[in-house]
Amino acid sequence: MPNRGFSRIGVLPCPGGMAFSQKILSHLSSIAREKFQEKVQSIGKGFGLQEKDVIRQINLAEALFSYTPEADRPTDEYREPNFLIPASYTHFPNGEFKTEVLSSIRDADVYVIQDVSNRYPLQFQKTAEPSVLSVNDHIFCLLVTVDAALQAGAKRVTVVLPTYPYSRQHKKKGRESLSAARFGQILEHYGVSRLITLDIHSKEIENTFNHLRVENLHGAYQILKCLSQVTDLKDPDLVVVSPDTGAIDRNKFYASILGKPLGMLYKERDYSRVAQNAEKGNITNMKLLGSVKGKTVFLSDDMLGTGGTLIKAMRLLKDMGAQRLVCAVSLPLFTAEAVEIVDKAYKDGLFHRLIGTNAVYHDETLLSREWYMSADVTNLFARIIYRLHYDKSLGSLLDDRNVIKDLLRKA
């Protein structure tokens, strides 16, 4: 299935995005095999050919258009594509990064994957000790990797960022920077064609770009699939509560698709203070609009940082008579001592489960907690990448209402 103008899909993972990339690569291989099999069956049925004859003809066609045909491989078997682009990454003692692509990617459709929120030790080539990178370190590692791909002759470069950095700096109230916009504009200036991310904090961000296209994915289906494992989605006592005004659209979607009442927490903040941890936040007052007495409450937000906002919301909802709370966050950052603080809140009985996606890498320190459920969104990213490469519609993947309705019918 050669695409017009592009020789192949190439996945180029930065060190921070390696774990996320490995799952995407696995899904891409499964999708490619599935699509190949569908193609073989369709051609065989349409032309009255045996399956092995069709496979042989497909392999012949690919060999004819290949610069280096693989004549030593069986001609009547499926040939597994290799999507991973080998590369060498160096982190110098002075903090600089270097990326070297180790194979030809000329005319390839390259997807550079980076998890800028990965705060775990990463091993670089030519470095004995692993490095723990900051968000800014990850960003610059991404930039040198993008440039390496373009210098190596990639036809098109798409950046895959499960977490969009600086997304909370999308508006200003004083003499502040618009860092969310500037970061995307830097990628645009570099020559990046498209950006794929998950639940970007504000849709206003993409309005600041001239040519950079943004595919903003949503993990609602994956989150509701986890939710269905711990509560009945058709329970008449299930209600949805938005943790603040900024999350109202997200929770309105959940309430609408589930057919449940929607409540909201109204917060007042002191923006002269910076939230250091869950205990030292900047929320000064909080009120509930709606009723949760005797109810199972589901509340969803785009990200969890120190956990302070969420814990204050849990405590208020419990005080208001909520029977059980299940929370969901698309981007579980868990900064500072958030894991320990949320763990204490669980032991205090404030909530039942917390669902987070694997858009942010975590190890067993979080994943092994009884209260935590991980929703895998890598298959969604892989299918988006595959469809983009073959110029197919993304509509059914960007709007997951139909698959959620199927989930509800089966519940």
FIDRENSE-377545 format. One record per residue (C-alpha): residue in one letter; x, y, z. Coordinates in nm, 4 decimals, always signed. Each point is the difference from the previous one (the first is absolute). Layout:
// FIDRENSE-377545
+---------+----------+----------+----------+
! residuo !       xx !       yy !       zz !
+---------+----------+----------+----------+
!       A !        X !        Y !        Z !
...
+---------+----------+----------+----------+
// end
This chain:
// FIDRENSE-377545
+---------+----------+----------+----------+
! residuo !       xx !       yy !       zz !
+---------+----------+----------+----------+
!       M !  +0.0000 !  +0.0000 !  +0.0000 !
!       P !  +0.2511 !  +0.2637 !  -0.1050 !
!       N !  -0.1152 !  +0.3530 !  +0.0853 !
!       R !  +0.0311 !  +0.2843 !  -0.2449 !
!       G !  +0.3290 !  +0.1799 !  +0.0510 !
!       F !  +0.1106 !  -0.1929 !  +0.3092 !
!       S !  +0.2087 !  -0.3154 !  +0.0045 !
!       R !  -0.0974 !  -0.1238 !  +0.3476 !
!       I !  -0.1078 !  +0.0795 !  +0.3542 !
!       G !  +0.2958 !  +0.0672 !  +0.2265 !
!       V !  -0.0283 !  +0.0293 !  +0.3789 !
!       L !  +0.2855 !  +0.1944 !  +0.1582 !
!       P !  -0.0333 !  -0.0091 !  +0.3810 !
!       C !  +0.1862 !  +0.2433 !  +0.2216 !
!       P !  +0.1391 !  -0.1629 !  +0.3176 !
!       G !  -0.2830 !  +0.1447 !  +0.2096 !
!       G !  -0.2622 !  -0.1412 !  -0.2350 !
!       M !  +0.1551 !  -0.3452 !  -0.0427 !
!       A !  -0.2495 !  -0.1886 !  +0.2207 !
!       F !  -0.2996 !  +0.1643 !  -0.1693 !
!       S !  +0.1562 !  -0.0655 !  -0.3427 !
!       Q !  +0.0526 !  -0.3692 !  +0.0642 !
!       K !  -0.3725 !  -0.0495 !  +0.0566 !
!       I !  -0.0843 !  +0.2070 !  -0.3077 !
!       L !  +0.2418 !  -0.2105 !  -0.2075 !
!       S !  -0.1679 !  -0.3196 !  +0.1210 !
!       H !  -0.3440 !  +0.1347 !  -0.0964 !
!       L !  +0.1280 !  +0.1221 !  -0.3367 !
!       S !  +0.1296 !  -0.3487 !  -0.0797 !
!       S !  -0.3378 !  -0.1520 !  +0.0898 !
!       I !  -0.1886 !  +0.2597 !  -0.2055 !
!       A !  +0.2277 !  -0.0515 !  -0.3016 !
!       R !  -0.0491 !  -0.3777 !  +0.0139 !
!       E !  -0.3766 !  +0.0409 !  +0.0395 !
!       K !  -0.0238 !  +0.2398 !  -0.2977 !
!       F !  +0.2244 !  -0.2235 !  -0.2117 !
!       Q !  -0.2213 !  -0.3012 !  +0.0695 !
!       E !  -0.3125 !  +0.1981 !  -0.0890 !
!       K !  +0.1631 !  +0.1089 !  -0.3251 !
!       V !  +0.1049 !  -0.3557 !  -0.0891 !
!       Q !  -0.3501 !  -0.1351 !  +0.0627 !
!       S !  -0.1639 !  +0.2810 !  -0.1982 !
!       I !  +0.2292 !  -0.0419 !  -0.3022 !
!       G !  -0.0239 !  -0.3785 !  +0.0129 !
!       K !  -0.3784 !  +0.0124 !  +0.0021 !
!       G !  -0.0203 !  +0.2661 !  -0.2697 !
!       F !  +0.2452 !  -0.1646 !  -0.2411 !
!       G !  -0.0603 !  -0.3650 !  +0.0866 !
!       L !  +0.3575 !  -0.0545 !  +0.1226 !
!       Q !  +0.1441 !  -0.2176 !  +0.2731 !
!       E !  +0.1299 !  +0.1797 !  +0.3101 !
!       K !  +0.3645 !  -0.0974 !  -0.0619 !
!       D !  -0.0197 !  +0.1235 !  -0.3597 !
!       V !  -0.1301 !  +0.3375 !  +0.1156 !
!       I !  +0.2752 !  +0.0309 !  +0.2629 !
!       R !  +0.2604 !  -0.0910 !  -0.2614 !
!       Q !  -0.1291 !  +0.2681 !  -0.2378 !
!       I !  -0.0030 !  +0.2644 !  +0.2776 !
!       N !  +0.3573 !  -0.0872 !  +0.0977 !
!       L !  +0.1032 !  +0.0129 !  -0.3662 !
!       A !  -0.1552 !  +0.3460 !  -0.0430 !
!       E !  +0.1790 !  +0.1278 !  +0.3097 !
!       A !  +0.3305 !  -0.1498 !  -0.1182 !
!       L !  -0.0357 !  +0.1700 !  -0.3392 !
!       F !  -0.0327 !  +0.3414 !  +0.1643 !
!       S !  +0.2597 !  -0.0627 !  +0.2698 !
!       Y !  +0.3553 !  +0.1307 !  -0.0326 !
!       T !  +0.1311 !  -0.3070 !  +0.1858 !
!       P !  -0.2402 !  -0.2934 !  -0.0588 !
!       E !  +0.0199 !  -0.2768 !  +0.2627 !
!       A !  +0.0402 !  -0.2950 !  -0.2343 !
!       D !  +0.1094 !  -0.2390 !  +0.2757 !
!       R !  -0.3364 !  +0.0146 !  +0.1825 !
!       P !  -0.2902 !  -0.2387 !  -0.0807 !
!       T !  -0.2134 !  +0.1409 !  -0.2819 !
!       D !  -0.3321 !  -0.1502 !  +0.1123 !
!       E !  +0.0045 !  +0.1155 !  +0.3647 !
!       Y !  -0.0875 !  +0.3269 !  +0.1697 !
!       R !  +0.3042 !  +0.2224 !  +0.0424 !
!       E !  -0.0043 !  +0.1767 !  +0.3342 !
!       P !  +0.0833 !  +0.3709 !  -0.0424 !
!       N !  +0.2547 !  +0.1593 !  +0.2305 !
!       F !  -0.1360 !  +0.3344 !  +0.1178 !
!       L !  +0.2735 !  +0.0810 !  +0.2529 !
!       I !  +0.2709 !  +0.2415 !  -0.1145 !
!       P !  +0.3290 !  -0.0817 !  +0.1751 !
!       A !  +0.1683 !  +0.3016 !  +0.1547 !
!       S !  +0.2753 !  +0.0908 !  +0.2450 !
!       Y !  -0.0630 !  +0.2536 !  +0.2770 !
!       T !  +0.2757 !  +0.1767 !  +0.1922 !
!       H !  -0.0366 !  +0.2158 !  +0.3125 !
!       F !  +0.3222 !  +0.1936 !  +0.0492 !
!       P !  +0.1332 !  +0.0994 !  +0.3439 !
!       N !  -0.0747 !  +0.3675 !  -0.0733 !
!       G !  -0.3691 !  -0.0830 !  -0.0564 !
!       E !  -0.0029 !  +0.0022 !  -0.3817 !
!       F !  -0.1752 !  -0.2717 !  -0.2030 !
!       K !  +0.0834 !  -0.1619 !  -0.3315 !
!       T !  -0.2108 !  -0.2369 !  -0.2107 !
!       E !  +0.1436 !  -0.2027 !  -0.2865 !
!       V !  -0.2281 !  -0.1973 !  -0.2321 !
!       L !  +0.1679 !  -0.3338 !  -0.0791 !
!       S !  -0.1857 !  -0.1020 !  -0.3176 !
!       S !  -0.1293 !  +0.1668 !  -0.3141 !
!       I !  -0.3368 !  +0.1718 !  +0.0428 !
!       R !  -0.0027 !  +0.1911 !  -0.3269 !
!       D !  -0.3598 !  +0.0675 !  -0.1099 !
!       A !  -0.1336 !  -0.1754 !  +0.3109 !
!       D !  -0.3071 !  +0.1111 !  +0.1964 !
!       V !  +0.1637 !  +0.0453 !  +0.3413 !
!       Y !  -0.1777 !  +0.0160 !  +0.3376 !
!       V !  +0.2197 !  +0.1336 !  +0.2807 !
!       I !  -0.1397 !  -0.1069 !  +0.3390 !
!       Q !  +0.0867 !  +0.1728 !  +0.3259 !
!       D !  -0.1403 !  -0.0171 !  +0.3536 !
!       V !  +0.1029 !  +0.3362 !  +0.1457 !
!       S !  -0.1486 !  -0.0955 !  +0.3384 !
!       N !  +0.2211 !  -0.3060 !  +0.0489 !
!       R !  +0.1884 !  +0.0611 !  +0.3254 !
!       Y !  +0.1627 !  -0.3415 !  +0.0260 !
!       P !  +0.3746 !  -0.0730 !  -0.0585 !
!       L !  +0.0863 !  -0.0449 !  -0.3699 !
!       Q !  +0.3082 !  -0.1706 !  -0.1428 !
!       F !  +0.1876 !  +0.1793 !  -0.2788 !
!       Q !  +0.2768 !  -0.1350 !  -0.2222 !
!       K !  +0.3565 !  +0.0682 !  +0.1150 !
!       T !  -0.1269 !  +0.0906 !  +0.3494 !
!       A !  +0.0528 !  -0.2275 !  +0.2972 !
!       E !  -0.2600 !  +0.1508 !  +0.2318 !
!       P !  -0.3677 !  +0.0387 !  -0.0921 !
!       S !  -0.1336 !  +0.3552 !  -0.0257 !
!       V !  -0.3203 !  +0.1447 !  +0.1450 !
!       L !  -0.1204 !  +0.2667 !  -0.2410 !
!       S !  -0.2135 !  +0.3052 !  +0.0616 !
!       V !  -0.2840 !  +0.1046 !  -0.2309 !
!       N !  +0.2385 !  +0.2474 !  -0.1642 !
!       D !  +0.2645 !  -0.2710 !  -0.0491 !
!       H !  -0.2580 !  -0.2213 !  -0.1694 !
!       I !  -0.1079 !  +0.2878 !  -0.2235 !
!       F !  +0.3513 !  +0.0698 !  -0.1208 !
!       C !  +0.0657 !  -0.3705 !  -0.0530 !
!       L !  -0.3156 !  +0.0008 !  -0.2142 !
!       L !  +0.1203 !  +0.2993 !  -0.2018 !
!       V !  +0.3394 !  -0.1510 !  -0.0848 !
!       T !  -0.1733 !  -0.3275 !  -0.0935 !
!       V !  -0.2451 !  +0.1780 !  -0.2316 !
!       D !  +0.2874 !  +0.1861 !  -0.1648 !
!       A !  +0.1993 !  -0.3231 !  -0.0372 !
!       A !  -0.2967 !  -0.1581 !  -0.1819 !
!       L !  -0.0374 !  +0.2981 !  -0.2329 !
!       Q !  +0.3743 !  +0.0141 !  -0.0660 !
!       A !  -0.0125 !  -0.3721 !  -0.0858 !
!       G !  -0.2549 !  +0.0670 !  -0.2753 !
!       A !  -0.3324 !  -0.0925 !  +0.1587 !
!       K !  -0.2838 !  +0.0940 !  -0.2326 !
!       R !  -0.2322 !  +0.0978 !  +0.2844 !
!       V !  +0.0482 !  +0.0235 !  +0.3765 !
!       T !  -0.2868 !  -0.0320 !  +0.2464 !
!       V !  +0.0600 !  +0.0537 !  +0.3710 !
!       V !  -0.1894 !  -0.2261 !  +0.2415 !
!       L !  -0.0274 !  +0.1599 !  +0.3443 !
!       P !  -0.2401 !  -0.1822 !  +0.2332 !
!       T !  +0.0468 !  +0.2973 !  +0.2365 !
!       Y !  +0.0185 !  +0.3466 !  -0.1566 !
!       P !  +0.2524 !  +0.2026 !  +0.2055 !
!       Y !  -0.0761 !  +0.3432 !  +0.1418 !
!       S !  -0.3662 !  -0.0504 !  -0.0906 !
!       R !  -0.1205 !  +0.1824 !  +0.3116 !
!       Q !  +0.1779 !  +0.3146 !  -0.1217 !
!       H !  -0.2494 !  +0.0570 !  -0.2811 !
!       K !  -0.1329 !  +0.3366 !  +0.1163 !
!       K !  +0.1349 !  +0.2949 !  +0.1907 !
!       K !  -0.1403 !  +0.2350 !  +0.2584 !
!       G !  +0.3021 !  +0.2275 !  +0.0275 !
!       R !  +0.3540 !  +0.0260 !  -0.1315 !
!       E !  +0.0283 !  -0.3760 !  -0.0600 !
!       S !  +0.1191 !  -0.2161 !  -0.2844 !
!       L !  -0.2298 !  -0.2052 !  -0.2229 !
!       S !  +0.2308 !  -0.3015 !  +0.0244 !
!       A !  -0.2557 !  -0.2539 !  -0.1265 !
!       A !  -0.0287 !  +0.1843 !  -0.3304 !
!       R !  +0.3710 !  +0.0675 !  -0.0324 !
!       F !  +0.0951 !  -0.3650 !  +0.0432 !
!       G !  -0.2241 !  -0.1073 !  -0.2893 !
!       Q !  +0.1280 !  +0.2860 !  -0.2115 !
!       I !  +0.3561 !  -0.1216 !  +0.0568 !
!       L !  -0.1004 !  -0.3445 !  -0.1326 !
!       E !  -0.1732 !  +0.1688 !  -0.2925 !
!       H !  +0.3121 !  +0.2025 !  -0.0781 !
!       Y !  +0.2116 !  -0.3169 !  +0.0121 !
!       G !  -0.2115 !  -0.1508 !  -0.2780 !
!       V !  -0.2264 !  -0.2333 !  +0.1975 !
!       S !  -0.3165 !  -0.0695 !  -0.2000 !
!       R !  -0.2312 !  -0.1310 !  +0.2681 !
!       L !  -0.0301 !  -0.0457 !  +0.3739 !
!       I !  -0.1868 !  -0.2870 !  +0.1692 !
!       T !  -0.0852 !  +0.0446 !  +0.3675 !
!       L !  -0.2513 !  -0.1076 !  +0.2638 !
!       D !  -0.2579 !  +0.2306 !  +0.1607 !
!       I !  +0.1861 !  +0.3264 !  -0.0535 !
!       H !  -0.0748 !  +0.2349 !  +0.2899 !
!       S !  -0.1556 !  +0.2686 !  -0.2211 !
!       K !  -0.1250 !  -0.0195 !  -0.3576 !
!       E !  +0.1041 !  +0.3635 !  -0.0380 !
!       I !  +0.3628 !  -0.1104 !  -0.0332 !
!       E !  -0.0349 !  -0.1379 !  -0.3519 !
!       N !  -0.1559 !  +0.3276 !  -0.1163 !
!       T !  +0.3443 !  +0.1597 !  +0.0315 !
!       F !  +0.1581 !  -0.2169 !  -0.2718 !
!       N !  +0.0130 !  +0.0855 !  -0.3696 !
!       H !  +0.0748 !  -0.3361 !  -0.1618 !
!       L !  +0.0552 !  -0.2481 !  +0.2818 !
!       R !  -0.2969 !  -0.2344 !  +0.0221 !
!       V !  -0.1037 !  -0.1353 !  +0.3384 !
!       E !  -0.1747 !  -0.3327 !  +0.0560 !
!       N !  -0.1395 !  +0.0228 !  +0.3525 !
!       L !  -0.0941 !  -0.3514 !  +0.1109 !
!       H !  -0.2313 !  -0.0956 !  +0.2854 !
!       G !  +0.0195 !  -0.3033 !  +0.2271 !
!       A !  -0.3673 !  +0.0003 !  +0.1016 !
!       Y !  -0.0688 !  -0.3518 !  -0.1302 !
!       Q !  +0.3072 !  -0.1457 !  +0.1714 !
!       I !  -0.0895 !  +0.1757 !  +0.3274 !
!       L !  -0.3636 !  -0.1131 !  -0.0086 !
!       K !  +0.1155 !  -0.3547 !  -0.0716 !
!       C !  +0.1965 !  +0.0121 !  +0.3273 !
!       L !  -0.2926 !  +0.1641 !  +0.1781 !
!       S !  -0.2306 !  -0.2834 !  -0.1102 !
!       Q !  +0.2261 !  -0.2434 !  +0.1900 !
!       V !  -0.0666 !  +0.1678 !  +0.3360 !
!       T !  -0.3559 !  +0.1335 !  -0.0352 !
!       D !  -0.3170 !  -0.0617 !  -0.1983 !
!       L !  -0.0159 !  +0.2643 !  -0.2734 !
!       K !  -0.3811 !  -0.0310 !  +0.0041 !
!       D !  -0.0259 !  +0.0445 !  +0.3769 !
!       P !  -0.2811 !  +0.2548 !  +0.0678 !
!       D !  +0.2021 !  +0.1329 !  +0.2947 !
!       L !  +0.3002 !  +0.0871 !  -0.2183 !
!       V !  +0.0550 !  +0.3741 !  -0.0495 !
!       V !  +0.2711 !  +0.2006 !  -0.1762 !
!       V !  +0.1632 !  +0.3007 !  +0.1665 !
!       S !  +0.2380 !  +0.2426 !  -0.1668 !
!       P !  +0.2879 !  +0.0858 !  +0.2381 !
!       D !  +0.0065 !  +0.3605 !  -0.1304 !
!       T !  -0.1319 !  +0.2281 !  -0.2742 !
!       G !  +0.2952 !  -0.0822 !  -0.2273 !
!       A !  -0.0975 !  -0.3688 !  -0.0101 !
!       I !  -0.3709 !  +0.0577 !  -0.0611 !
!       D !  +0.0069 !  -0.0947 !  -0.3707 !
!       R !  +0.1771 !  -0.3288 !  +0.0721 !
!       N !  -0.2406 !  -0.0974 !  +0.2772 !
!       K !  -0.3005 !  +0.1227 !  -0.1963 !
!       F !  +0.1041 !  -0.2490 !  -0.2692 !
!       Y !  +0.0148 !  -0.2840 !  +0.2543 !
!       A !  -0.3357 !  +0.0977 !  +0.1528 !
!       S !  -0.1615 !  +0.0219 !  -0.3440 !
!       I !  +0.1349 !  -0.3303 !  -0.1347 !
!       L !  -0.0828 !  -0.1831 !  +0.3262 !
!       G !  -0.3376 !  +0.1714 !  +0.0394 !
!       K !  +0.0838 !  +0.1160 !  +0.3548 !
!       P !  -0.0525 !  +0.3240 !  +0.1962 !
!       L !  +0.2835 !  +0.2535 !  -0.0068 !
!       G !  +0.1246 !  +0.1991 !  +0.2975 !
!       M !  +0.2900 !  +0.2432 !  +0.0319 !
!       L !  +0.2469 !  +0.1216 !  +0.2588 !
!       Y !  +0.0672 !  +0.3728 !  -0.0066 !
!       K !  +0.3457 !  +0.1032 !  +0.1223 !
!       E !  +0.1562 !  +0.3298 !  +0.0886 !
!       R !  +0.3789 !  +0.0203 !  -0.0331 !
!       D !  +0.2710 !  +0.2351 !  +0.1179 !
!       Y !  +0.2247 !  +0.0205 !  -0.3066 !
!       S !  +0.2665 !  +0.1878 !  +0.1939 !
!       R !  +0.0857 !  -0.3367 !  +0.1587 !
!       V !  +0.1608 !  -0.2967 !  -0.1787 !
!       A !  -0.1207 !  -0.3487 !  +0.0974 !
!       Q !  +0.2969 !  -0.1791 !  +0.1584 !
!       N !  -0.1816 !  -0.3173 !  +0.1052 !
!       A !  -0.3443 !  -0.1286 !  +0.0918 !
!       E !  +0.0008 !  +0.1811 !  +0.3360 !
!       K !  +0.1413 !  +0.3312 !  -0.1256 !
!       G !  -0.2251 !  +0.0768 !  -0.2955 !
!       N !  -0.1541 !  +0.3235 !  -0.1245 !
!       I !  -0.3727 !  -0.0858 !  +0.0387 !
!       T !  -0.1665 !  +0.2349 !  +0.2496 !
!       N !  -0.3653 !  -0.1075 !  -0.0262 !
!       M !  -0.2061 !  -0.2815 !  -0.1549 !
!       K !  -0.3745 !  -0.0514 !  -0.0453 !
!       L !  -0.2132 !  -0.2807 !  -0.1463 !
!       L !  -0.2728 !  +0.0669 !  -0.2549 !
!       G !  -0.2257 !  -0.3072 !  +0.0067 !
!       S !  -0.0725 !  -0.2907 !  +0.2332 !
!       V !  +0.2149 !  -0.3074 !  +0.0680 !
!       K !  -0.1581 !  -0.1362 !  +0.3189 !
!       G !  +0.0008 !  -0.3822 !  -0.0082 !
!       K !  +0.1405 !  -0.0002 !  -0.3543 !
!       T !  +0.2924 !  -0.1607 !  -0.1783 !
!       V !  +0.1938 !  +0.2980 !  -0.1403 !
!       F !  +0.2171 !  -0.0036 !  -0.3107 !
!       L !  +0.2171 !  +0.3047 !  -0.0596 !
!       S !  +0.2545 !  +0.0537 !  -0.2750 !
!       D !  +0.2775 !  +0.2528 !  -0.0632 !
!       D !  +0.2709 !  +0.0366 !  -0.2615 !
!       M !  +0.2985 !  -0.0231 !  +0.2347 !
!       L !  +0.1062 !  -0.0734 !  +0.3558 !
!       G !  +0.3045 !  +0.1885 !  +0.1281 !
!       T !  +0.0529 !  +0.0200 !  +0.3740 !
!       G !  -0.3451 !  -0.1486 !  +0.0613 !
!       G !  -0.1120 !  +0.2837 !  +0.2262 !
!       T !  -0.2924 !  +0.1113 !  -0.2143 !
!       L !  -0.1336 !  -0.3516 !  -0.0363 !
!       I !  +0.0304 !  -0.0826 !  +0.3705 !
!       K !  -0.1810 !  +0.3192 !  +0.1011 !
!       A !  -0.2764 !  -0.0942 !  -0.2460 !
!       M !  -0.0210 !  -0.3526 !  +0.1429 !
!       R !  -0.0210 !  +0.1282 !  +0.3545 !
!       L !  -0.2773 !  +0.2469 !  -0.0830 !
!       L !  -0.2012 !  -0.2635 !  -0.1892 !
!       K !  +0.0346 !  -0.2421 !  +0.2906 !
!       D !  -0.1146 !  +0.2717 !  +0.2394 !
!       M !  -0.2993 !  +0.0556 !  -0.2274 !
!       G !  -0.1007 !  -0.3671 !  +0.0385 !
!       A !  +0.1540 !  -0.1708 !  -0.3036 !
!       Q !  +0.0059 !  -0.3754 !  +0.0571 !
!       R !  +0.2862 !  -0.0933 !  -0.2330 !
!       L !  +0.2375 !  +0.1980 !  -0.2237 !
!       V !  +0.1770 !  -0.1102 !  -0.3172 !
!       C !  +0.2344 !  +0.2554 !  -0.1584 !
!       A !  +0.1630 !  +0.0082 !  -0.3448 !
!       V !  +0.2879 !  +0.2045 !  -0.1405 !
!       S !  +0.1315 !  -0.0111 !  -0.3550 !
!       L !  +0.3502 !  +0.1107 !  +0.1018 !
!       P !  +0.1015 !  -0.1430 !  +0.3400 !
!       L !  +0.3126 !  +0.2091 !  +0.0640 !
!       F !  +0.0205 !  -0.0723 !  +0.3764 !
!       T !  +0.2567 !  +0.2701 !  +0.0749 !
!       A !  +0.1711 !  +0.0590 !  +0.3356 !
!       E !  -0.1353 !  -0.2453 !  +0.2634 !
!       A !  -0.3351 !  -0.0490 !  -0.1779 !
!       V !  +0.0110 !  -0.3823 !  +0.0030 !
!       E !  +0.0452 !  -0.0150 !  +0.3783 !
!       I !  -0.2579 !  +0.2734 !  +0.0604 !
!       V !  -0.2636 !  -0.1645 !  -0.2203 !
!       D !  +0.0808 !  -0.3354 !  +0.1610 !
!       K !  -0.0727 !  +0.1517 !  +0.3417 !
!       A !  -0.3291 !  +0.1409 !  -0.1326 !
!       Y !  -0.0949 !  -0.3511 !  -0.1144 !
!       K !  +0.0806 !  -0.1460 !  +0.3414 !
!       D !  -0.2130 !  +0.2742 !  +0.1546 !
!       G !  -0.2912 !  -0.1208 !  -0.2145 !
!       L !  -0.0341 !  +0.3114 !  -0.2172 !
!       F !  -0.0255 !  -0.1926 !  -0.3284 !
!       H !  -0.0343 !  -0.3491 !  -0.1471 !
!       R !  +0.2110 !  +0.0032 !  -0.3178 !
!       L !  +0.2052 !  +0.2431 !  -0.2086 !
!       I !  +0.0311 !  -0.0655 !  -0.3745 !
!       G !  +0.2911 !  +0.1457 !  -0.1986 !
!       T !  +0.1261 !  -0.0645 !  -0.3512 !
!       N !  +0.3503 !  -0.1205 !  -0.0854 !
!       A !  +0.0655 !  +0.3243 !  -0.1906 !
!       V !  +0.2417 !  +0.0739 !  +0.2850 !
!       Y !  +0.2509 !  -0.2735 !  +0.0848 !
!       H !  -0.0096 !  -0.1447 !  +0.3515 !
!       D !  +0.1539 !  -0.3073 !  +0.1572 !
!       E !  -0.1342 !  -0.2334 !  +0.2682 !
!       T !  +0.0329 !  +0.2736 !  +0.2622 !
!       L !  -0.3359 !  +0.1208 !  -0.1311 !
!       L !  -0.1281 !  -0.2878 !  -0.2130 !
!       S !  +0.0045 !  -0.2472 !  +0.2906 !
!       R !  -0.2289 !  +0.2126 !  +0.2180 !
!       E !  -0.3343 !  -0.1629 !  +0.0716 !
!       W !  -0.1867 !  +0.3219 !  -0.0766 !
!       Y !  +0.1629 !  +0.0730 !  -0.3369 !
!       M !  -0.1240 !  -0.1240 !  -0.3392 !
!       S !  +0.1987 !  +0.0593 !  -0.3207 !
!       A !  -0.1894 !  +0.0576 !  -0.3262 !
!       D !  +0.2093 !  -0.0866 !  -0.3063 !
!       V !  -0.0279 !  +0.2601 !  -0.2801 !
!       T !  +0.2904 !  -0.1241 !  -0.2139 !
!       N !  -0.2287 !  -0.1932 !  -0.2366 !
!       L !  -0.1870 !  +0.3255 !  -0.0703 !
!       F !  +0.3269 !  +0.1777 !  -0.0829 !
!       A !  +0.1129 !  -0.2896 !  -0.2208 !
!       R !  -0.3244 !  +0.0019 !  -0.2004 !
!       I !  +0.0234 !  +0.3779 !  -0.0450 !
!       I !  +0.3568 !  -0.0370 !  -0.1303 !
!       Y !  -0.1006 !  -0.2779 !  -0.2386 !
!       R !  -0.2969 !  +0.1937 !  -0.1397 !
!       L !  +0.2010 !  +0.3195 !  -0.0397 !
!       H !  +0.2637 !  -0.1848 !  -0.1984 !
!       Y !  -0.2566 !  -0.1407 !  -0.2408 !
!       D !  -0.2021 !  +0.3237 !  -0.0206 !
!       K !  -0.3094 !  -0.1559 !  +0.1566 !
!       S !  -0.2694 !  +0.1788 !  +0.1989 !
!       L !  +0.0613 !  +0.0447 !  +0.3722 !
!       G !  -0.3609 !  +0.0877 !  +0.0821 !
!       S !  -0.1002 !  -0.3240 !  +0.1706 !
!       L !  +0.3138 !  +0.0081 !  +0.2181 !
!       L !  -0.0257 !  +0.3660 !  +0.0987 !
!       D !  -0.3693 !  -0.0352 !  +0.0895 !
!       D !  -0.0403 !  -0.3147 !  +0.2100 !
!       R !  -0.3744 !  +0.0253 !  +0.0657 !
!       N !  -0.0864 !  -0.3078 !  -0.2067 !
!       V !  +0.2499 !  -0.2332 !  +0.1709 !
!       I !  -0.1162 !  +0.1306 !  +0.3401 !
!       K !  -0.3616 !  -0.0734 !  -0.0955 !
!       D !  +0.1063 !  -0.3548 !  -0.0921 !
!       L !  +0.1671 !  -0.0302 !  +0.3412 !
!       L !  -0.3198 !  +0.1155 !  +0.1704 !
!       R !  -0.2131 !  -0.2474 !  -0.1949 !
!       K !  +0.2231 !  -0.2847 !  +0.1161 !
!       A !  +0.0058 !  +0.1222 !  +0.3617 !
+---------+----------+----------+----------+
// end
